[in-house]
Amino acid sequence: MTTSRIDMRISEETKTLVERAAAAMGQTVTAFAQTALMNRAQQVLSERETTLLTARDRELFLQVLDDKPNAVLRKAAAKHKAGHGRR
């Protein structure tokens, strides 16, 4: 059950275009807009939450994960633990 609203102002040109596209898909303007908004929102978030690495960068990243922590990392970890406690 739909319970939330989004109100927006759009140009007459945009409205006509959306109405034509919705009709072409056999959908109401509301259904078309909901689908378009959801798809775009998911795409944007996926792009922002995904990091693509080259094969070289991937290998370097994995190598760093396998390396033993150096003195700087050990010091930073100790400082973090001291300030936040162990959880």
Secondary structure, 3 states (H helix, E strand, C coil): CCCCCCCCCCCHHHHHHHHHHHHHHCCCHHHHHHHHHHHHHHHHHHHHHCCCCCHHHHHHHHHHHHCCCCHHHHHHHHHHHHHHCCC
